[in-house]
């Protein structure tokens, strides 16, 4: 699963809704705080989630680099041993940890993320400048920390940010060079030559801007790759959403299994067709849900030799005890290397098709028998009438002896029985009056029950009970034909109770516009095989029957656009339900009798 075919526009709309919903869910999961006014002014197109991750990465990297660099530089004499009365390494370590905790506290708040980034960059530039000034100025090993700050600017702020970081680093480094030239830096070392200072300044300036340019280029490449990755991820999510929508929307059942036949996926239609939820069947062998026949066919099939899907049809039993006829198509589930991972099983409900096939089969059989019956009946009736008339004339003669009269009585009685058989044949085979009108079902049933109670069919040990719902019950029918249906069903029920019993007739409105009439007896019941042949001609289970009464019932009900359901179990009686329409309809609208789709064994 069938249903109206949706238009392409609505399908596109549904897929967009799925993708939008997915994006909204992801946004809720990763949102770190509503963007502030300052965030919108400074960088409205920046992803807050990505920026928050970058801030955390910068804070962690700074702490590791500073602590490692300071504690390595102190034993080597690069860093002064004391600043005032405090050990220099301890003082710088405390400062690093304090700043890191402050930055993490601001990061945890999730607000003013862009401002936090600028604050950290400015702080890093000042720390680097102080550290360089404390460690031999122009010749300091920590001048390379400027490069780390510039790389951070390029990666987080792009080309303009990288160039800005390089310019600020150059200005601060120029200040250190000037201070060293004028002797303002601590340490008391001899002043370097101006040419050497100019050379150092030029080299570092080129290095700063070179790193900024390379960092910006690398940042652009990373952003381009990230954009392409995001687009592909978005496309994949859209495809997954569309795929999920398609699988959920198709009306055919769809299941996948592993190589051992255990169910790993199950769509909505599969749940409806089998009346089992996904959680109920997950991990269960498919043979427990679909029957052993399907899995046996899968095991027998060599999918490497036969590329066509495996076709299989079988009845399955639903949890409520009903049966459903399903058509299966099985294909191997393969990966990109064509390695088999499991099986894809699609299936549809073919119960209605099976019922129609059974209906066509019965119709063809009955049509052939009907044509033959009409011809035979006419050929038998003419000589039969002559024989019966001749027997009456002979019996009326005074010269006929008593023994001859007894023989003639037998002849006339058997002629009458044969004539009734021929009448049933003709009634079964000839076209019926199609004139119908709205008739009072209660009145018809009351007349039929009254006639039945006063007939020889009802013996002392029999009882007939009629129950009808309040209000008027009207159906579109031919009154005479309905009387024949009621009479035949009632007689059949009484014959099924040779030792006596109660026949209950119940009538009421049907939920599908019309009426339902129930005939329930306490008779001998039927086996499944007997139910299958119930409405076929010449299948009477009683000695006095012609085997055509229920076939006539079947034809009349079918011509009225109704249907018959039979519930019976051997030794436990039979229940026959007649569904009659109150409006014009086709016979196919209601369906007819087949063993599994209609006749359901009681219990």
LOLOGU-165376 format. One record per residue (C-alpha): residue number from 1; residue in one letter; y, z, x. Coordinates in pm, 1 decimal. Example, Ala and Ser with C-alpha at 12.3 -4.5 7.8 and 13.67 -1.06 7.14 Angstrom:
% residues 2
nr	rest	v	w	u
1	a	-450.0	780.0	1230.0
2	s	-106.0	714.0	1367.0
END
This chain:
% residues 603
nr	rest	v	w	u
1	x	0.0	0.0	0.0
2	x	126.5	-295.5	-478.2
3	x	509.7	-225.6	-494.1
4	x	830.2	-428.1	-504.7
5	x	898.3	-619.2	-189.4
6	x	1216.5	-478.0	-34.9
7	x	1492.7	-711.8	63.2
8	x	1578.0	-771.1	425.1
9	x	1917.4	-608.1	382.0
10	x	1767.4	-286.6	250.1
11	x	1509.0	-285.6	531.4
12	x	1784.7	-322.4	789.1
13	x	1979.5	-45.9	622.2
14	x	1674.8	182.2	629.7
15	x	1616.0	115.1	1000.9
16	x	1981.2	189.5	1078.3
17	x	1954.4	511.9	882.1
18	x	1647.4	613.1	1082.6
19	x	1823.9	545.2	1413.4
20	x	2140.1	722.2	1298.2
21	x	1938.9	1022.8	1188.4
22	x	1758.9	1031.4	1524.4
23	x	2089.9	1011.9	1712.0
24	x	2236.0	1286.9	1494.7
25	x	1936.0	1509.4	1565.6
26	x	1967.1	1452.3	1940.2
27	x	2338.3	1528.3	1926.2
28	x	2267.3	1858.8	1751.3
29	x	2003.8	1947.8	2011.7
30	x	2221.4	1879.4	2314.5
31	x	2567.8	1975.1	2186.6
32	x	2730.7	2238.2	2412.7
33	x	3046.1	2298.3	2216.0
34	x	3296.9	2107.4	2015.2
35	x	3533.2	1898.7	2233.2
36	x	3871.5	2068.1	2266.0
37	x	4212.0	1905.1	2251.8
38	x	4233.5	1919.3	2631.5
39	x	3889.6	1759.5	2663.4
40	x	3995.6	1472.1	2438.8
41	x	4321.0	1420.9	2632.2
42	x	4167.1	1434.0	2979.9
43	x	3850.5	1230.8	2927.0
44	x	3779.7	1133.9	2566.6
45	x	3490.2	904.5	2656.5
46	x	3300.0	1152.3	2875.8
47	x	2976.7	1293.7	2752.2
48	x	3013.5	1669.4	2729.9
49	x	2642.3	1715.3	2774.4
50	x	2639.3	1511.7	3096.4
51	x	2954.8	1682.6	3226.2
52	x	2807.8	2025.5	3159.7
53	x	2499.3	1933.4	3360.4
54	x	2720.0	1804.4	3644.6
55	x	2920.6	2128.8	3654.8
56	x	2602.3	2331.3	3683.1
57	x	2474.8	2104.9	3960.2
58	x	2807.3	2128.8	4151.5
59	x	2816.3	2509.9	4127.4
60	x	2458.1	2545.1	4248.4
61	x	2503.2	2294.2	4532.1
62	x	2824.6	2462.7	4648.6
63	x	2659.6	2803.4	4665.3
64	x	2363.3	2672.3	4863.9
65	x	2572.7	2467.5	5110.1
66	x	2833.1	2739.1	5175.0
67	x	2585.5	3023.6	5213.8
68	x	2361.2	2818.0	5439.5
69	x	2649.8	2679.5	5648.2
70	x	2824.0	3015.7	5692.5
71	x	2510.4	3206.8	5786.9
72	x	2411.6	2937.5	6037.6
73	x	2761.3	2906.1	6183.6
74	x	2814.5	3276.7	6242.8
75	x	2536.6	3328.3	6505.2
76	x	2645.4	3008.5	6684.1
77	x	3000.6	3136.7	6726.0
78	x	3149.6	2862.3	6513.4
79	x	3275.6	3117.4	6262.9
80	x	3486.1	3413.5	6383.6
81	x	3283.3	3732.1	6389.6
82	x	3547.3	3934.1	6201.3
83	x	3837.8	3869.7	5971.1
84	x	4043.4	4181.5	6008.6
85	x	3793.9	4468.3	6002.5
86	x	3533.6	4281.8	5790.1
87	x	3248.0	4068.1	5922.3
88	x	3346.8	3708.1	5857.2
89	x	3001.8	3592.6	5741.3
90	x	2973.3	3877.1	5488.3
91	x	3325.6	3818.9	5359.3
92	x	3265.0	3445.4	5308.4
93	x	2927.8	3511.8	5143.6
94	x	3085.1	3758.7	4898.5
95	x	3361.9	3510.2	4823.0
96	x	3105.9	3232.8	4762.3
97	x	2893.3	3445.6	4527.8
98	x	3201.7	3569.3	4338.8
99	x	3335.4	3218.4	4282.8
100	x	2990.6	3095.0	4178.9
101	x	2957.9	3373.9	3920.2
102	x	3308.2	3297.1	3789.8
103	x	3229.5	2926.4	3759.5
104	x	2898.7	2999.6	3584.4
105	x	3072.1	3231.1	3337.3
106	x	3319.7	2956.2	3251.3
107	x	3033.9	2704.1	3232.7
108	x	2841.0	2929.3	2995.8
109	x	3134.8	2935.4	2753.3
110	x	3103.4	2557.8	2713.8
111	x	3478.5	2512.0	2668.9
112	x	3743.2	2322.6	2868.2
113	x	3474.5	2145.6	3067.0
114	x	3712.4	1887.5	3215.5
115	x	3954.6	2160.3	3319.6
116	x	3664.7	2347.8	3482.3
117	x	3579.7	2038.5	3684.9
118	x	3935.8	2003.9	3816.4
119	x	3947.7	2378.1	3889.2
120	x	3626.6	2362.8	4093.2
121	x	3742.8	2055.7	4288.7
122	x	4076.3	2221.1	4368.1
123	x	3897.4	2540.6	4469.3
124	x	3659.0	2348.6	4693.3
125	x	3948.6	2173.5	4868.0
126	x	4124.9	2505.3	4930.1
127	x	3804.7	2675.6	5052.4
128	x	3731.5	2387.6	5286.7
129	x	4088.5	2392.9	5421.5
130	x	4075.1	2769.2	5486.6
131	x	3728.5	2740.6	5642.5
132	x	3843.0	2456.9	5872.1
133	x	4155.6	2649.8	5968.3
134	x	3941.4	2956.6	6053.3
135	x	3696.1	2754.2	6263.2
136	x	3883.7	2570.6	6540.2
137	x	4100.3	2349.5	6321.1
138	x	4076.5	1979.3	6399.4
139	x	3755.6	2031.4	6595.3
140	x	3590.2	2238.9	6318.8
141	x	3239.1	2152.4	6214.2
142	x	3333.4	2225.0	5852.8
143	x	3566.7	1923.4	5828.5
144	x	3262.1	1740.1	5688.3
145	x	3288.9	1962.2	5378.5
146	x	3587.2	1745.4	5276.4
147	x	3341.8	1456.0	5252.0
148	x	3124.0	1655.8	5011.8
149	x	3426.0	1726.2	4789.9
150	x	3524.4	1357.2	4794.8
151	x	3169.8	1254.4	4700.6
152	x	3182.6	1503.5	4412.7
153	x	3511.0	1351.5	4292.9
154	x	3368.3	999.3	4311.4
155	x	3049.1	1088.6	4125.4
156	x	3222.0	1282.6	3847.4
157	x	3562.6	1114.7	3815.2
158	x	3488.1	759.8	3924.5
159	x	3682.7	544.1	4170.2
160	x	4025.8	687.2	4084.3
161	x	3895.3	1040.3	4114.6
162	x	3733.6	962.9	4450.0
163	x	4051.7	808.2	4586.5
164	x	4250.8	1105.1	4458.2
165	x	4010.9	1344.6	4629.0
166	x	4039.9	1145.1	4952.5
167	x	4419.8	1152.9	4931.9
168	x	4427.7	1530.9	4873.9
169	x	4180.3	1586.2	5157.7
170	x	4397.2	1372.2	5386.7
171	x	4708.8	1570.3	5292.9
172	x	4536.8	1905.2	5353.7
173	x	4382.3	1784.1	5678.3
174	x	4724.3	1653.6	5788.1
175	x	4858.9	2003.5	5725.4
176	x	4589.4	2149.0	5951.5
177	x	4673.2	1892.1	6220.8
178	x	5044.0	1979.5	6195.2
179	x	4971.1	2351.6	6208.0
180	x	4752.6	2305.8	6512.5
181	x	5021.3	2093.9	6680.6
182	x	5284.4	2361.4	6620.2
183	x	5053.0	2644.6	6721.8
184	x	5037.7	2809.4	6379.9
185	x	4656.4	2817.5	6365.9
186	x	4489.3	3139.0	6483.0
187	x	4269.5	3142.6	6788.7
188	x	4515.2	3103.2	7074.3
189	x	4353.4	2790.3	7203.1
190	x	4551.8	2536.4	7401.4
191	x	4735.3	2286.5	7190.6
192	x	4563.6	1944.6	7182.2
193	x	4747.7	1638.3	7293.3
194	x	4945.7	1467.2	7014.0
195	x	4758.1	1143.0	7077.1
196	x	4426.8	1323.1	7028.3
197	x	4551.1	1481.6	6705.1
198	x	4672.2	1144.2	6580.7
199	x	4337.8	989.2	6665.1
200	x	4148.8	1266.4	6482.2
201	x	4377.4	1230.7	6182.5
202	x	4329.4	853.6	6171.6
203	x	3952.4	871.1	6208.6
204	x	3914.9	1136.8	5937.7
205	x	4154.4	957.1	5704.2
206	x	3949.4	638.5	5735.9
207	x	3635.1	844.0	5686.5
208	x	3775.9	1014.8	5378.1
209	x	3877.4	691.9	5207.4
210	x	3563.4	511.0	5325.8
211	x	3344.4	779.2	5171.0
212	x	3558.7	768.8	4856.2
213	x	3513.0	391.9	4831.6
214	x	3137.3	407.2	4894.5
215	x	3100.2	702.7	4658.4
216	x	3293.1	521.0	4387.3
217	x	3078.2	210.5	4436.1
218	x	2763.1	420.5	4421.7
219	x	2895.0	600.6	4114.8
220	x	2962.6	269.0	3941.7
221	x	2612.5	148.7	4022.5
222	x	2464.2	471.4	3893.8
223	x	2673.8	448.5	3577.0
224	x	2567.4	87.0	3526.0
225	x	2202.6	180.9	3570.7
226	x	2250.2	480.7	3341.9
227	x	2417.1	261.3	3080.7
228	x	2133.1	10.3	3097.6
229	x	1882.8	294.0	3075.2
230	x	2067.4	440.1	2776.7
231	x	2071.4	101.2	2606.8
232	x	1701.0	55.3	2666.8
233	x	1632.1	408.3	2549.3
234	x	1840.9	346.6	2239.6
235	x	1659.6	18.3	2180.1
236	x	1325.3	192.2	2228.1
237	x	1425.6	469.2	1988.3
238	x	1537.7	206.5	1737.7
239	x	1206.7	26.1	1780.2
240	x	1015.1	350.6	1742.4
241	x	1214.7	436.8	1432.6
242	x	1153.0	92.7	1286.4
243	x	784.2	112.3	1376.0
244	x	755.4	453.4	1211.2
245	x	939.6	318.3	907.3
246	x	705.7	18.2	883.0
247	x	391.6	229.7	922.0
248	x	522.1	476.7	665.0
249	x	627.8	205.5	419.3
250	x	325.4	-24.5	411.1
251	x	99.5	35.2	116.6
252	x	-219.2	-26.1	312.8
253	x	-386.2	275.2	463.4
254	x	-359.5	283.9	842.9
255	x	-548.9	516.4	1075.0
256	x	-619.5	519.8	1446.8
257	x	-912.1	687.8	1617.8
258	x	-1023.2	757.3	1971.1
259	x	-1337.3	604.5	2118.0
260	x	-1548.7	880.0	1960.5
261	x	-1414.1	800.9	1614.8
262	x	-1191.0	1108.0	1581.4
263	x	-876.1	1045.1	1378.6
264	x	-550.4	1068.8	1577.0
265	x	-298.9	915.2	1332.3
266	x	-280.3	866.2	957.1
267	x	-0.3	707.0	754.0
268	x	127.7	805.5	409.9
269	x	-69.2	536.9	227.8
270	x	-390.8	658.0	393.2
271	x	-318.2	1008.8	266.8
272	x	-267.9	874.9	-85.7
273	x	-577.8	652.5	-84.2
274	x	-811.1	923.0	45.5
275	x	-626.0	1219.9	-111.0
276	x	-636.8	1399.6	223.5
277	x	-335.0	1506.7	427.9
278	x	-290.1	1421.4	794.7
279	x	-335.9	1783.5	899.4
280	x	-669.4	1789.2	715.1
281	x	-812.1	1483.4	892.5
282	x	-654.3	1517.7	1239.0
283	x	-935.1	1534.2	1493.3
284	x	-1202.5	1486.5	1227.7
285	x	-1467.6	1212.4	1264.7
286	x	-1370.2	913.1	1053.3
287	x	-1724.1	908.1	912.8
288	x	-1648.9	1235.6	731.2
289	x	-1350.9	1076.4	556.5
290	x	-1460.4	713.2	511.0
291	x	-1837.9	754.3	503.6
292	x	-2104.5	682.7	762.9
293	x	-2127.8	311.0	683.3
294	x	-1793.6	218.9	841.8
295	x	-1855.1	396.5	1172.0
296	x	-2209.5	258.2	1195.8
297	x	-2066.6	-93.0	1160.8
298	x	-1810.3	-16.6	1434.2
299	x	-2084.6	100.9	1669.4
300	x	-2287.2	-213.3	1600.6
301	x	-1995.0	-450.7	1668.1
302	x	-1932.0	-590.5	2015.7
303	x	-1553.1	-631.6	2014.5
304	x	-1558.5	-791.1	2360.7
305	x	-1752.3	-1089.7	2225.3
306	x	-1604.3	-1111.2	1875.9
307	x	-1223.6	-1109.2	1866.8
308	x	-1208.7	-1112.4	1488.7
309	x	-1145.6	-780.9	1309.6
310	x	-1450.9	-609.9	1166.7
311	x	-1459.1	-635.1	785.5
312	x	-1636.2	-371.5	580.5
313	x	-1636.7	-259.2	217.5
314	x	-1773.3	67.2	87.8
315	x	-1736.9	338.6	-173.0
316	x	-1584.0	669.4	-62.4
317	x	-1590.0	1000.3	-246.6
318	x	-1252.6	1170.5	-294.4
319	x	-1210.4	1549.7	-274.8
320	x	-1190.6	1565.1	-657.4
321	x	-1533.1	1400.9	-687.2
322	x	-1408.2	1058.1	-797.3
323	x	-1514.1	745.1	-613.7
324	x	-1295.4	468.4	-476.1
325	x	-1396.2	128.7	-338.5
326	x	-1212.1	47.2	-14.2
327	x	-1194.3	-263.8	200.2
328	x	-1167.9	-191.7	574.0
329	x	-1046.1	-396.0	870.3
330	x	-1118.1	-251.9	1216.0
331	x	-969.8	-374.7	1545.2
332	x	-985.8	-222.7	1894.8
333	x	-679.2	-30.7	2017.7
334	x	-600.7	-151.0	2371.8
335	x	-341.9	-72.5	2640.4
336	x	-153.4	-322.0	2860.0
337	x	-458.6	-366.6	3083.9
338	x	-671.9	-439.3	2775.3
339	x	-862.7	-116.8	2824.8
340	x	-993.9	10.6	2494.2
341	x	-836.6	339.5	2386.0
342	x	-978.9	362.7	2036.3
343	x	-975.1	176.7	1707.2
344	x	-717.8	74.7	1446.0
345	x	-849.7	102.0	1090.6
346	x	-654.4	-49.7	802.3
347	x	-784.9	-25.4	448.5
348	x	-691.2	-103.8	89.8
349	x	-803.6	11.0	-251.7
350	x	-1033.0	-259.6	-393.8
351	x	-1156.9	-55.4	-689.5
352	x	-967.9	-270.9	-937.5
353	x	-1095.0	-590.8	-773.2
354	x	-1448.1	-454.3	-778.8
355	x	-1405.8	-370.6	-1145.7
356	x	-1275.8	-719.0	-1220.5
357	x	-1567.4	-874.2	-1034.4
358	x	-1805.5	-664.7	-1242.0
359	x	-1617.4	-765.0	-1554.8
360	x	-1642.4	-1135.2	-1469.6
361	x	-2011.5	-1097.6	-1394.0
362	x	-2074.3	-928.5	-1728.7
363	x	-1860.8	-1183.4	-1912.4
364	x	-2046.0	-1475.3	-1759.0
365	x	-2380.9	-1321.5	-1841.3
366	x	-2280.1	-1237.2	-2195.5
367	x	-2122.0	-1578.8	-2253.2
368	x	-2443.4	-1751.0	-2149.6
369	x	-2652.4	-1522.3	-2364.2
370	x	-2409.7	-1563.3	-2653.2
371	x	-2435.7	-1939.8	-2652.1
372	x	-2811.8	-1918.4	-2635.1
373	x	-2817.5	-1654.8	-2908.0
374	x	-2618.3	-1866.0	-3150.5
375	x	-2854.3	-2159.6	-3110.2
376	x	-3168.3	-1949.6	-3140.0
377	x	-3037.1	-1756.4	-3439.2
378	x	-2966.1	-2068.2	-3641.0
379	x	-3305.8	-2214.7	-3553.8
380	x	-3481.8	-1895.1	-3661.4
381	x	-3277.4	-1820.4	-3972.5
382	x	-3355.3	-2138.7	-4165.8
383	x	-3738.1	-2114.7	-4158.2
384	x	-3712.6	-1736.3	-4197.3
385	x	-3525.7	-1776.9	-4526.0
386	x	-3791.4	-2018.5	-4650.2
387	x	-4072.2	-1783.0	-4548.2
388	x	-3915.0	-1485.2	-4722.9
389	x	-3845.4	-1684.4	-5038.8
390	x	-4202.3	-1811.8	-5047.5
391	x	-4334.9	-1455.2	-5006.7
392	x	-4125.5	-1336.0	-5301.9
393	x	-4253.6	-1617.9	-5522.5
394	x	-4617.5	-1547.3	-5431.7
395	x	-4574.5	-1174.3	-5496.7
396	x	-4426.2	-1240.8	-5840.2
397	x	-4733.1	-1435.6	-5954.3
398	x	-4956.6	-1238.7	-6185.0
399	x	-5265.9	-1372.0	-6016.7
400	x	-5175.0	-1211.7	-5683.9
401	x	-5408.2	-924.7	-5600.8
402	x	-5285.7	-580.2	-5490.7
403	x	-5408.9	-629.2	-5135.8
404	x	-5221.5	-958.1	-5116.4
405	x	-4908.9	-792.1	-5254.3
406	x	-4926.2	-528.8	-4978.0
407	x	-4950.8	-804.9	-4720.5
408	x	-4660.0	-989.8	-4881.9
409	x	-4454.6	-665.1	-4882.7
410	x	-4514.4	-631.0	-4508.4
411	x	-4415.5	-994.5	-4462.7
412	x	-4090.3	-949.1	-4659.8
413	x	-4007.2	-619.8	-4480.8
414	x	-4055.3	-772.9	-4138.2
415	x	-3861.5	-1080.0	-4252.1
416	x	-3572.7	-851.1	-4349.3
417	x	-3589.2	-678.2	-4009.7
418	x	-3592.5	-1013.1	-3833.6
419	x	-3299.6	-1125.3	-4050.6
420	x	-3100.1	-817.6	-3946.2
421	x	-3173.0	-904.1	-3586.7
422	x	-3046.5	-1257.6	-3644.5
423	x	-2734.7	-1120.5	-3818.8
424	x	-2664.5	-901.3	-3515.9
425	x	-2715.0	-1202.1	-3292.8
426	x	-2465.6	-1406.2	-3490.1
427	x	-2220.5	-1117.5	-3505.3
428	x	-2248.9	-1086.1	-3129.9
429	x	-2211.5	-1458.3	-3058.2
430	x	-1966.3	-1591.9	-3317.1
431	x	-1585.9	-1581.6	-3270.8
432	x	-1423.5	-1282.9	-3439.4
433	x	-1125.7	-1255.3	-3668.2
434	x	-824.4	-1194.2	-3443.4
435	x	-593.3	-1074.6	-3723.8
436	x	-472.4	-721.3	-3643.5
437	x	-224.4	-477.9	-3786.4
438	x	-120.0	-117.9	-3738.4
439	x	-391.6	87.3	-3907.0
440	x	-430.8	458.9	-3971.3
441	x	-699.1	571.7	-3727.8
442	x	-754.0	903.9	-3906.2
443	x	-830.6	730.4	-4235.3
444	x	-1074.8	489.6	-4070.4
445	x	-1259.3	774.1	-3899.7
446	x	-1274.1	982.6	-4218.0
447	x	-1422.6	688.2	-4411.3
448	x	-1672.7	616.9	-4133.5
449	x	-1783.8	981.5	-4107.8
450	x	-1817.9	1009.4	-4487.8
451	x	-2029.5	693.5	-4496.7
452	x	-2238.7	820.4	-4207.0
453	x	-2304.0	1161.0	-4366.1
454	x	-2437.9	993.1	-4679.7
455	x	-2660.0	749.1	-4491.5
456	x	-3026.6	788.5	-4397.9
457	x	-2920.1	805.1	-4030.6
458	x	-2815.3	1169.6	-4069.7
459	x	-3108.6	1404.0	-4116.8
460	x	-3112.0	1772.2	-4203.0
461	x	-3108.0	1881.8	-3837.5
462	x	-2798.8	1672.5	-3762.0
463	x	-2434.8	1773.9	-3801.3
464	x	-2124.3	1557.0	-3772.9
465	x	-1787.5	1718.1	-3687.1
466	x	-1456.1	1529.0	-3703.8
467	x	-1148.3	1666.4	-3523.0
468	x	-810.6	1492.8	-3524.5
469	x	-475.5	1590.1	-3376.9
470	x	-182.7	1672.5	-3608.3
471	x	41.2	1388.1	-3713.1
472	x	-19.1	1022.5	-3769.8
473	x	-233.5	818.2	-3530.3
474	x	-183.2	443.9	-3559.7
475	x	-338.4	166.8	-3353.2
476	x	-308.3	-211.0	-3354.0
477	x	-652.5	-324.9	-3468.5
478	x	-872.5	-507.6	-3715.1
479	x	-987.3	-232.9	-3952.3
480	x	-1322.9	-392.8	-4033.2
481	x	-1411.4	-439.0	-3666.8
482	x	-1312.0	-80.9	-3580.8
483	x	-1538.5	47.2	-3861.2
484	x	-1823.5	-147.4	-3703.9
485	x	-1744.1	6.8	-3362.4
486	x	-1740.4	360.7	-3504.7
487	x	-2057.7	299.2	-3704.9
488	x	-2250.5	160.2	-3406.8
489	x	-2141.7	439.7	-3172.1
490	x	-2220.4	710.5	-3426.9
491	x	-2563.8	564.1	-3507.1
492	x	-2641.1	535.9	-3136.3
493	x	-2543.6	901.9	-3083.6
494	x	-2764.9	1016.4	-3374.2
495	x	-3059.1	814.5	-3241.5
496	x	-3010.2	990.6	-2905.3
497	x	-3074.6	1325.5	-3081.9
498	x	-3423.4	1281.9	-3233.1
499	x	-3471.7	1656.8	-3244.7
500	x	-3133.3	1720.7	-3404.0
501	x	-2797.8	1824.8	-3270.6
502	x	-2425.1	1798.0	-3324.3
503	x	-2214.2	1482.3	-3303.0
504	x	-1847.3	1563.5	-3241.4
505	x	-1583.0	1298.2	-3305.4
506	x	-1234.2	1376.6	-3169.3
507	x	-925.5	1157.1	-3210.9
508	x	-576.4	1196.7	-3071.2
509	x	-286.7	1009.9	-2910.2
510	x	-323.8	876.4	-2557.0
511	x	-55.0	933.5	-2294.1
512	x	-36.9	558.1	-2228.0
513	x	80.3	463.7	-2579.8
514	x	-217.5	436.1	-2808.2
515	x	-506.2	654.2	-2911.1
516	x	-829.6	787.4	-2769.9
517	x	-1143.6	849.7	-2975.8
518	x	-1424.9	1059.6	-2834.0
519	x	-1789.6	1056.4	-2947.4
520	x	-1986.8	1341.3	-2790.1
521	x	-2351.6	1413.6	-2866.8
522	x	-2610.4	1666.1	-2752.5
523	x	-2879.7	1406.7	-2700.9
524	x	-3111.5	1294.2	-2426.2
525	x	-2838.9	1149.2	-2203.2
526	x	-2874.0	862.8	-1956.4
527	x	-2941.0	797.2	-1591.4
528	x	-2698.1	598.9	-1375.0
529	x	-2920.3	291.8	-1406.7
530	x	-2925.3	319.6	-1786.3
531	x	-2544.9	350.4	-1793.4
532	x	-2511.0	35.6	-1587.7
533	x	-2709.3	-160.2	-1848.2
534	x	-2560.1	19.7	-2147.7
535	x	-2345.8	-264.8	-2282.3
536	x	-2575.9	-547.9	-2187.1
537	x	-2762.4	-726.0	-2470.2
538	x	-3122.5	-631.4	-2551.5
539	x	-3102.8	-301.0	-2367.8
540	x	-3173.7	-64.4	-2655.2
541	x	-3334.3	264.7	-2561.8
542	x	-3461.7	325.1	-2916.0
543	x	-3761.1	177.7	-3095.3
544	x	-3565.6	71.2	-3405.7
545	x	-3273.2	-84.8	-3221.1
546	x	-3203.6	-451.6	-3163.7
547	x	-3024.4	-390.1	-2833.2
548	x	-2707.0	-562.1	-2957.1
549	x	-2508.8	-281.1	-3122.3
550	x	-2331.0	-157.0	-2810.2
551	x	-2282.3	-511.9	-2682.7
552	x	-2092.9	-583.0	-3005.0
553	x	-1892.0	-262.3	-2952.0
554	x	-1807.2	-376.3	-2600.6
555	x	-1683.4	-715.8	-2718.7
556	x	-1473.1	-575.5	-3002.5
557	x	-1305.2	-313.5	-2783.8
558	x	-1242.0	-572.3	-2512.3
559	x	-1090.5	-814.2	-2765.3
560	x	-858.4	-535.8	-2882.9
561	x	-731.1	-477.2	-2527.9
562	x	-893.0	-135.0	-2509.4
563	x	-1144.3	15.7	-2274.4
564	x	-1455.1	232.2	-2286.5
565	x	-1546.9	519.6	-2057.8
566	x	-1891.7	677.2	-2059.4
567	x	-1989.8	1014.7	-1914.1
568	x	-2357.0	1103.5	-1928.1
569	x	-2626.5	1291.7	-1745.4
570	x	-2994.8	1285.5	-1820.4
571	x	-3088.1	1568.7	-2054.7
572	x	-2726.3	1683.4	-2105.8
573	x	-2591.1	1446.9	-2368.5
574	x	-2338.7	1167.0	-2361.7
575	x	-1962.9	1142.7	-2406.6
576	x	-1805.5	806.7	-2498.3
577	x	-1426.4	762.2	-2484.2
578	x	-1254.6	473.4	-2663.6
579	x	-898.7	391.2	-2556.6
580	x	-720.9	179.9	-2818.0
581	x	-369.4	33.2	-2782.7
582	x	-88.9	65.2	-3033.7
583	x	86.7	-250.8	-2912.4
584	x	-20.5	-605.1	-2827.3
585	x	-174.3	-633.4	-2482.7
586	x	-429.7	-821.7	-2281.8
587	x	-775.9	-697.4	-2219.5
588	x	-713.0	-697.2	-1847.7
589	x	-433.2	-444.4	-1896.5
590	x	-687.3	-177.9	-1976.5
591	x	-1003.1	-288.1	-1802.6
592	x	-1363.9	-255.2	-1899.7
593	x	-1684.1	-95.7	-1791.5
594	x	-1842.0	-83.4	-1447.8
595	x	-2077.8	172.1	-1311.3
596	x	-1864.2	337.3	-1044.7
597	x	-1507.9	261.2	-1150.1
598	x	-1547.1	356.7	-1518.2
599	x	-1875.0	534.8	-1594.6
600	x	-1859.7	870.1	-1419.2
601	x	-2156.2	1106.5	-1430.3
602	x	-2078.9	1439.4	-1583.6
603	x	-2074.3	1726.8	-1337.2
END
